[in-house]
């Protein structure tokens, strides 16, 4: 197997650590032309679509990629901004802020960058870029608080596929999840609490998580349990009783049964009950994106109001909030032990490398 080009190896260089954030991805533009290759890459992933490849190939190429790009483009156009894709814009800002905060905490030499599982910038491209900057120790952090094979799992798959192409394999530490991290829960609770102090409390807080097929739960995927844990911990932090909040799942695809209750059913049920006000949050997303801004903030509101509900408030994701960035920094720092700062083992190894180089 031909290997990717490597930066020149030098004995006198200290080991350098880097943080690679990974998010889902986004098309390059809100057009059917841009959506087609993006959807093809996304929906060709065996972690995302667990249907026999031969069967799915005909469905994907014969039906979905001829119909869905136009419909998806219209949805993206509804949330596209002057900065472009909301997910891309937020991830760029989060990366910059995280690097700054880690620098303030004493990790100034740390390289911090991001990649997208689907679309651009690609995981392979960013890893090669970081390697060219001298990074040979990676902390890989998928920006999904709850682990699912179809999100964090496939992101890590792509990282390891790229590493298999490297002759000089770097050290790697991966973050599997942070669904119950105290800083993450506190950041969510703090943002909601601040909103309620300014606007009052709702009759019901709805926590909507991205959905996955139900069979993934029976096959051992921990996603459902981790979503429930996040919901419970967030409710406890806010002092809510079981009647004060609901956990549900959005973004169904296809005819198979997915995790329940479905968000659309909860919105309709609360609307029919003439609920005066609901607030909706999406604790499974670090950044606002199509699934939060269009599916929840727009479509969910329409369902609730049409069914007879009162006020519907969508509360943004953590995005670039200081507490959210601090939580990410805490998660990263827990993985950095011995990789940055004045570490005796690192210094000794560097000294030995320099001595070895000088003796040759």
C-alpha positions as a Python dict, from the first residue, in 0.01 Angstrom:
ca = {
    (1, 'X'): (0, 0, 0),
    (2, 'X'): (147, 341, -93),
    (3, 'X'): (179, 569, 207),
    (4, 'X'): (89, 937, 226),
    (5, 'X'): (379, 1181, 210),
    (6, 'X'): (528, 1248, 555),
    (7, 'X'): (708, 1556, 687),
    (8, 'X'): (1082, 1507, 716),
    (9, 'X'): (1176, 1333, 1039),
    (10, 'X'): (1411, 1530, 1262),
    (11, 'X'): (1572, 1402, 1583),
    (12, 'X'): (1595, 1748, 1739),
    (13, 'X'): (1222, 1825, 1726),
    (14, 'X'): (1009, 1787, 2037),
    (15, 'X'): (691, 1585, 2018),
    (16, 'X'): (398, 1817, 1940),
    (17, 'X'): (39, 1752, 2036),
    (18, 'X'): (-273, 1850, 1848),
    (19, 'X'): (-649, 1843, 1896),
    (20, 'X'): (-871, 1736, 1607),
    (21, 'X'): (-1238, 1827, 1645),
    (22, 'X'): (-1475, 1639, 1416),
    (23, 'X'): (-1829, 1736, 1323),
    (24, 'X'): (-2084, 1578, 1092),
    (25, 'X'): (-2037, 1788, 781),
    (26, 'X'): (-2221, 2016, 545),
    (27, 'X'): (-2267, 2070, 172),
    (28, 'X'): (-2061, 2347, 15),
    (29, 'X'): (-2375, 2535, -88),
    (30, 'X'): (-2753, 2512, -39),
    (31, 'X'): (-2809, 2378, -390),
    (32, 'X'): (-2916, 2045, -532),
    (33, 'X'): (-2584, 2025, -719),
    (34, 'X'): (-2387, 2058, -395),
    (35, 'X'): (-2623, 1832, -199),
    (36, 'X'): (-2592, 1533, -431),
    (37, 'X'): (-2224, 1443, -362),
    (38, 'X'): (-2264, 1531, 5),
    (39, 'X'): (-2568, 1304, 47),
    (40, 'X'): (-2402, 1029, -155),
    (41, 'X'): (-2102, 1027, 78),
    (42, 'X'): (-2320, 1044, 389),
    (43, 'X'): (-2575, 782, 284),
    (44, 'X'): (-2311, 544, 146),
    (45, 'X'): (-2161, 506, 494),
    (46, 'X'): (-2231, 154, 623),
    (47, 'X'): (-2232, 291, 979),
    (48, 'X'): (-2523, 519, 887),
    (49, 'X'): (-2726, 286, 665),
    (50, 'X'): (-2714, -73, 786),
    (51, 'X'): (-2883, -228, 485),
    (52, 'X'): (-2718, -487, 254),
    (53, 'X'): (-2494, -288, 21),
    (54, 'X'): (-2629, -433, -305),
    (55, 'X'): (-2990, -354, -210),
    (56, 'X'): (-2913, -8, -79),
    (57, 'X'): (-2707, 86, -389),
    (58, 'X'): (-3015, 67, -610),
    (59, 'X'): (-3234, 257, -362),
    (60, 'X'): (-2975, 529, -310),
    (61, 'X'): (-2869, 583, -670),
    (62, 'X'): (-3200, 502, -834),
    (63, 'X'): (-3437, 695, -608),
    (64, 'X'): (-3294, 900, -321),
    (65, 'X'): (-3017, 1085, -506),
    (66, 'X'): (-3265, 1178, -779),
    (67, 'X'): (-3524, 1320, -539),
    (68, 'X'): (-3373, 1421, -207),
    (69, 'X'): (-3102, 1674, -314),
    (70, 'X'): (-3359, 1930, -426),
    (71, 'X'): (-3571, 1892, -113),
    (72, 'X'): (-3268, 1905, 116),
    (73, 'X'): (-3134, 2210, -68),
    (74, 'X'): (-3455, 2397, 9),
    (75, 'X'): (-3418, 2315, 379),
    (76, 'X'): (-3054, 2426, 385),
    (77, 'X'): (-3144, 2749, 206),
    (78, 'X'): (-3385, 2830, 490),
    (79, 'X'): (-3102, 2834, 747),
    (80, 'X'): (-2803, 2940, 533),
    (81, 'X'): (-2653, 3270, 645),
    (82, 'X'): (-2404, 3527, 520),
    (83, 'X'): (-2137, 3316, 692),
    (84, 'X'): (-2251, 3011, 497),
    (85, 'X'): (-2344, 2683, 661),
    (86, 'X'): (-2438, 2735, 1028),
    (87, 'X'): (-2263, 2414, 1131),
    (88, 'X'): (-1942, 2512, 954),
    (89, 'X'): (-1948, 2867, 1091),
    (90, 'X'): (-2003, 2754, 1450),
    (91, 'X'): (-1737, 2481, 1428),
    (92, 'X'): (-1482, 2728, 1293),
    (93, 'X'): (-1552, 2968, 1580),
    (94, 'X'): (-1548, 2692, 1841),
    (95, 'X'): (-1209, 2574, 1715),
    (96, 'X'): (-1061, 2924, 1737),
    (97, 'X'): (-1202, 2986, 2085),
    (98, 'X'): (-1094, 2645, 2213),
    (99, 'X'): (-739, 2703, 2092),
    (100, 'X'): (-735, 3041, 2266),
    (101, 'X'): (-866, 2903, 2595),
    (102, 'X'): (-627, 2609, 2593),
    (103, 'X'): (-347, 2857, 2530),
    (104, 'X'): (-455, 3057, 2834),
    (105, 'X'): (-443, 2735, 3035),
    (106, 'X'): (-79, 2677, 2943),
    (107, 'X'): (-108, 2477, 2620),
    (108, 'X'): (12, 2745, 2382),
    (109, 'X'): (200, 2509, 2150),
    (110, 'X'): (-106, 2291, 2097),
    (111, 'X'): (-235, 2271, 1740),
    (112, 'X'): (-616, 2281, 1733),
    (113, 'X'): (-808, 2220, 1411),
    (114, 'X'): (-1135, 2069, 1289),
    (115, 'X'): (-1259, 1842, 1013),
    (116, 'X'): (-1591, 1716, 884),
    (117, 'X'): (-1682, 1349, 851),
    (118, 'X'): (-1863, 1425, 526),
    (119, 'X'): (-1777, 1710, 295),
    (120, 'X'): (-1504, 1967, 360),
    (121, 'X'): (-1260, 2005, 522),
    (122, 'X'): (-1198, 1630, 510),
    (123, 'X'): (-1050, 1430, 795),
    (124, 'X'): (-762, 1306, 581),
    (125, 'X'): (-682, 1655, 458),
    (126, 'X'): (-675, 1804, 806),
    (127, 'X'): (-467, 1521, 954),
    (128, 'X'): (-211, 1571, 675),
    (129, 'X'): (-213, 1945, 745),
    (130, 'X'): (-155, 1889, 1117),
    (131, 'X'): (121, 1638, 1046),
    (132, 'X'): (293, 1903, 833),
    (133, 'X'): (280, 2129, 1141),
    (134, 'X'): (475, 1870, 1336),
    (135, 'X'): (186, 1703, 1521),
    (136, 'X'): (265, 1344, 1617),
    (137, 'X'): (24, 1316, 1910),
    (138, 'X'): (-347, 1354, 1842),
    (139, 'X'): (-643, 1402, 2073),
    (140, 'X'): (-945, 1324, 1855),
    (141, 'X'): (-1271, 1475, 1981),
    (142, 'X'): (-1591, 1405, 1784),
    (143, 'X'): (-1833, 1686, 1871),
    (144, 'X'): (-2113, 1446, 1963),
    (145, 'X'): (-2180, 1441, 2340),
    (146, 'X'): (-2350, 1101, 2321),
    (147, 'X'): (-2177, 811, 2146),
    (148, 'X'): (-2346, 641, 1852),
    (149, 'X'): (-2188, 411, 1598),
    (150, 'X'): (-2339, 628, 1324),
    (151, 'X'): (-2181, 950, 1456),
    (152, 'X'): (-1874, 919, 1680),
    (153, 'X'): (-1807, 566, 1557),
    (154, 'X'): (-1786, 655, 1190),
    (155, 'X'): (-1583, 969, 1264),
    (156, 'X'): (-1322, 757, 1442),
    (157, 'X'): (-1336, 501, 1161),
    (158, 'X'): (-1230, 769, 916),
    (159, 'X'): (-948, 887, 1142),
    (160, 'X'): (-807, 535, 1164),
    (161, 'X'): (-844, 480, 789),
    (162, 'X'): (-625, 784, 738),
    (163, 'X'): (-372, 673, 998),
    (164, 'X'): (-339, 339, 818),
    (165, 'X'): (-196, 536, 525),
    (166, 'X'): (82, 688, 734),
    (167, 'X'): (425, 533, 747),
    (168, 'X'): (515, 707, 1076),
    (169, 'X'): (211, 632, 1291),
    (170, 'X'): (137, 904, 1551),
    (171, 'X'): (12, 852, 1904),
    (172, 'X'): (-366, 886, 1933),
    (173, 'X'): (-610, 938, 2218),
    (174, 'X'): (-980, 947, 2138),
    (175, 'X'): (-1277, 1091, 2323),
    (176, 'X'): (-1566, 849, 2305),
    (177, 'X'): (-1834, 1068, 2462),
    (178, 'X'): (-1896, 1345, 2715),
    (179, 'X'): (-2269, 1310, 2767),
    (180, 'X'): (-2242, 1318, 3147),
    (181, 'X'): (-1939, 1545, 3185),
    (182, 'X'): (-2008, 1791, 3471),
    (183, 'X'): (-1888, 2089, 3268),
    (184, 'X'): (-2109, 1999, 2974),
    (185, 'X'): (-2419, 1953, 3193),
    (186, 'X'): (-2344, 2276, 3383),
    (187, 'X'): (-2303, 2468, 3056),
    (188, 'X'): (-2641, 2345, 2928),
    (189, 'X'): (-2814, 2418, 3257),
    (190, 'X'): (-2655, 2761, 3287),
    (191, 'X'): (-2766, 2866, 2941),
    (192, 'X'): (-3124, 2748, 2998),
    (193, 'X'): (-3138, 2905, 3343),
    (194, 'X'): (-3019, 3240, 3207),
    (195, 'X'): (-3292, 3231, 2941),
    (196, 'X'): (-3558, 3153, 3199),
    (197, 'X'): (-3443, 3436, 3423),
    (198, 'X'): (-3502, 3673, 3133),
    (199, 'X'): (-3820, 3518, 2987),
    (200, 'X'): (-3981, 3309, 3260),
    (201, 'X'): (-4019, 2932, 3276),
    (202, 'X'): (-4223, 2721, 3030),
    (203, 'X'): (-4490, 2468, 3111),
    (204, 'X'): (-4268, 2198, 2964),
    (205, 'X'): (-3903, 2169, 2863),
    (206, 'X'): (-3861, 1938, 2563),
    (207, 'X'): (-3516, 1784, 2508),
    (208, 'X'): (-3487, 1661, 2150),
    (209, 'X'): (-3200, 1433, 2048),
    (210, 'X'): (-3109, 1311, 1702),
    (211, 'X'): (-3279, 980, 1631),
    (212, 'X'): (-3131, 644, 1531),
    (213, 'X'): (-3301, 318, 1431),
    (214, 'X'): (-3432, 123, 1728),
    (215, 'X'): (-3247, -194, 1628),
    (216, 'X'): (-2918, -21, 1714),
    (217, 'X'): (-3027, -23, 2079),
    (218, 'X'): (-3096, -396, 2081),
    (219, 'X'): (-2760, -458, 1910),
    (220, 'X'): (-2568, -282, 2185),
    (221, 'X'): (-2534, 82, 2081),
    (222, 'X'): (-2530, 294, 2403),
    (223, 'X'): (-2675, 605, 2238),
    (224, 'X'): (-3028, 579, 2375),
    (225, 'X'): (-2905, 527, 2732),
    (226, 'X'): (-2661, 816, 2707),
    (227, 'X'): (-2933, 1051, 2580),
    (228, 'X'): (-3155, 950, 2871),
    (229, 'X'): (-2865, 1009, 3111),
    (230, 'X'): (-2804, 1357, 2970),
    (231, 'X'): (-3173, 1438, 3001),
    (232, 'X'): (-3189, 1317, 3359),
    (233, 'X'): (-2874, 1503, 3466),
    (234, 'X'): (-2987, 1823, 3297),
    (235, 'X'): (-3329, 1800, 3462),
    (236, 'X'): (-3164, 1748, 3800),
    (237, 'X'): (-2937, 2048, 3747),
    (238, 'X'): (-3243, 2261, 3667),
    (239, 'X'): (-3448, 2122, 3956),
    (240, 'X'): (-3718, 1977, 3730),
    (241, 'X'): (-3962, 1703, 3817),
    (242, 'X'): (-4050, 1423, 3572),
    (243, 'X'): (-4363, 1613, 3470),
    (244, 'X'): (-4164, 1926, 3384),
    (245, 'X'): (-3970, 1785, 3091),
    (246, 'X'): (-3977, 1530, 2809),
    (247, 'X'): (-3702, 1351, 2618),
    (248, 'X'): (-3767, 1271, 2252),
    (249, 'X'): (-3593, 1192, 1923),
    (250, 'X'): (-3600, 1366, 1587),
    (251, 'X'): (-3481, 1316, 1227),
    (252, 'X'): (-3643, 986, 1127),
    (253, 'X'): (-3544, 841, 792),
    (254, 'X'): (-3709, 552, 610),
    (255, 'X'): (-3982, 317, 729),
    (256, 'X'): (-3805, 134, 1010),
    (257, 'X'): (-3891, 202, 1372),
    (258, 'X'): (-3660, 456, 1535),
    (259, 'X'): (-3605, 551, 1897),
    (260, 'X'): (-3924, 681, 2056),
    (261, 'X'): (-4098, 900, 2144),
    (262, 'X'): (-4067, 1091, 1818),
    (263, 'X'): (-4026, 1466, 1857),
    (264, 'X'): (-4306, 1540, 1612),
    (265, 'X'): (-4548, 1328, 1819),
    (266, 'X'): (-4450, 1510, 2140),
    (267, 'X'): (-4501, 1851, 1976),
    (268, 'X'): (-4840, 1747, 1842),
    (269, 'X'): (-4947, 1593, 2174),
    (270, 'X'): (-4849, 1904, 2372),
    (271, 'X'): (-5023, 2124, 2116),
    (272, 'X'): (-5346, 1927, 2138),
    (273, 'X'): (-5327, 1954, 2517),
    (274, 'X'): (-5332, 2336, 2472),
    (275, 'X'): (-4998, 2369, 2649),
    (276, 'X'): (-4939, 2740, 2697),
    (277, 'X'): (-4565, 2736, 2634),
    (278, 'X'): (-4290, 2486, 2564),
    (279, 'X'): (-3917, 2549, 2540),
    (280, 'X'): (-3717, 2313, 2321),
    (281, 'X'): (-3345, 2234, 2349),
    (282, 'X'): (-3120, 1992, 2159),
    (283, 'X'): (-2858, 1861, 2405),
    (284, 'X'): (-2717, 1617, 2150),
    (285, 'X'): (-2572, 1897, 1936),
    (286, 'X'): (-2282, 2125, 2028),
    (287, 'X'): (-2362, 2352, 1732),
    (288, 'X'): (-2680, 2471, 1568),
    (289, 'X'): (-2728, 2315, 1227),
    (290, 'X'): (-2996, 2205, 981),
    (291, 'X'): (-3144, 1958, 1230),
    (292, 'X'): (-3190, 2221, 1500),
    (293, 'X'): (-3259, 2539, 1304),
    (294, 'X'): (-3492, 2396, 1040),
    (295, 'X'): (-3634, 2072, 1175),
    (296, 'X'): (-3685, 2186, 1535),
    (297, 'X'): (-3699, 2567, 1532),
    (298, 'X'): (-3917, 2589, 1219),
    (299, 'X'): (-4094, 2256, 1151),
    (300, 'X'): (-4140, 2165, 1517),
    (301, 'X'): (-4294, 2502, 1592),
    (302, 'X'): (-4538, 2467, 1305),
    (303, 'X'): (-4651, 2125, 1430),
    (304, 'X'): (-4702, 2252, 1785),
    (305, 'X'): (-4891, 2567, 1685),
    (306, 'X'): (-5106, 2389, 1425),
    (307, 'X'): (-5210, 2136, 1689),
    (308, 'X'): (-5334, 2416, 1914),
    (309, 'X'): (-5033, 2499, 2131),
    (310, 'X'): (-4944, 2841, 2268),
    (311, 'X'): (-4588, 2975, 2265),
    (312, 'X'): (-4299, 2773, 2124),
    (313, 'X'): (-3943, 2878, 2206),
    (314, 'X'): (-3634, 2713, 2060),
    (315, 'X'): (-3324, 2770, 2274),
    (316, 'X'): (-2994, 2765, 2077),
    (317, 'X'): (-2720, 2509, 2125),
    (318, 'X'): (-2410, 2595, 2326),
    (319, 'X'): (-2234, 2711, 2009),
    (320, 'X'): (-1963, 2961, 2113),
    (321, 'X'): (-2083, 3016, 2471),
    (322, 'X'): (-1793, 3056, 2718),
    (323, 'X'): (-1920, 2771, 2935),
    (324, 'X'): (-1952, 2543, 2634),
    (325, 'X'): (-1597, 2616, 2520),
    (326, 'X'): (-1473, 2567, 2876),
    (327, 'X'): (-1641, 2226, 2888),
    (328, 'X'): (-1466, 2123, 2565),
    (329, 'X'): (-1135, 2246, 2708),
    (330, 'X'): (-1192, 2035, 3020),
    (331, 'X'): (-1259, 1728, 2805),
    (332, 'X'): (-943, 1790, 2603),
    (333, 'X'): (-723, 1855, 2907),
    (334, 'X'): (-828, 1523, 3058),
    (335, 'X'): (-663, 1357, 2754),
    (336, 'X'): (-346, 1564, 2745),
    (337, 'X'): (-166, 1416, 3048),
    (338, 'X'): (208, 1420, 2981),
    (339, 'X'): (173, 1555, 2628),
    (340, 'X'): (214, 1929, 2688),
    (341, 'X'): (403, 2156, 2927),
    (342, 'X'): (723, 2080, 3114),
    (343, 'X'): (686, 1706, 3135),
    (344, 'X'): (1007, 1529, 3251),
    (345, 'X'): (944, 1223, 3035),
    (346, 'X'): (896, 1436, 2723),
    (347, 'X'): (1204, 1648, 2800),
    (348, 'X'): (1418, 1339, 2863),
    (349, 'X'): (1303, 1177, 2541),
    (350, 'X'): (1378, 1494, 2344),
    (351, 'X'): (1725, 1518, 2499),
    (352, 'X'): (1798, 1156, 2408),
    (353, 'X'): (1677, 1218, 2051),
    (354, 'X'): (1902, 1522, 2014),
    (355, 'X'): (2198, 1329, 2151),
    (356, 'X'): (2130, 1041, 1914),
    (357, 'X'): (2107, 1276, 1620),
    (358, 'X'): (2432, 1448, 1710),
    (359, 'X'): (2617, 1115, 1735),
    (360, 'X'): (2530, 1014, 1380),
}
